[in-house]
Amino acid sequence: MTETPDSEISSPASETSNQPTSVNSSWMDGITAGWSWTTQKLKRLFPTDQIAKTFGQWFNVNETQIAEILETVRAELPTTEALLIGKPQAGKSSIVRGLTGVSSEIIGQGFRPHTQHTERYAYPSNDLPLLIFKDTVGLGDINQNTALIIAELIGDLQKESQGARVLILTVKINDFATDTLRTIAESLRKTYPNIPCLLAVTCLHEIYPPETENHPIYPPDFEDI
């Protein structure tokens, strides 16, 4: 009896591995053809140029539309204009910081020249301000013309405004040279009696006893004060 060499005997595994090549190839060709047909069909139904144009229109707003939107919002925005009247280092920036919560560095950079004797700071932005602060510059300087400052402030207040307005007189508690400030306040109150006027007395800590480290509960209970 003659035995067939092992090399001439084909195993089932080898037969199985030799046959599926054409089957796999035809199966992949079918998937590719189906995907290609689906892609072409979608392109005919939904042209890519039209889709891109539509999406672009959804997310693109021209400058004219933006200006119209901002103008509409400004008309309905409850903006309050606060005119800060006081000498330098009287605590006006601290008042702005307390009302807005922003740092002193940002406030210092935010004020921009408005008129010859005033600076303007819009919070949170110039486009949509909720608060507009106007600060008097150089008030108390002996070289300043008080009448000119008053005329400038009155002219600024004469401009039409739909928002609320308030005058904030800022005085350091230990500053008794307030004649100029009083003259300005009286003139503005006489011309605009309907605009509220607040007196902010600042820098109270400067008259606390030397051993006081932190601000005490207000009003402070010191015998010397």
Buried (B, 14 or more C-beta within 10 A) or exposed (E): EEEEEEEEEEEEEEEEEEEEEEEEEEEEEEEEEEEEEEEEEEEEEEEEEEEEEEEEEEEEEEEEEEEEEEEEEBEEEEBBBBBBBBBEEBBBBBBBBEBBEBEEEEBEEBBEEBBEBBBBBBBEEEEEBBBBBBBBBEBBEEEBEBEEBBEBBBEBBEEEEEBEBEBBBBBBBEBEEBEBBEBBBEBBBEEBEEBEBEEBEBBBEEBBEEEEEEEBEEEBEEEEE
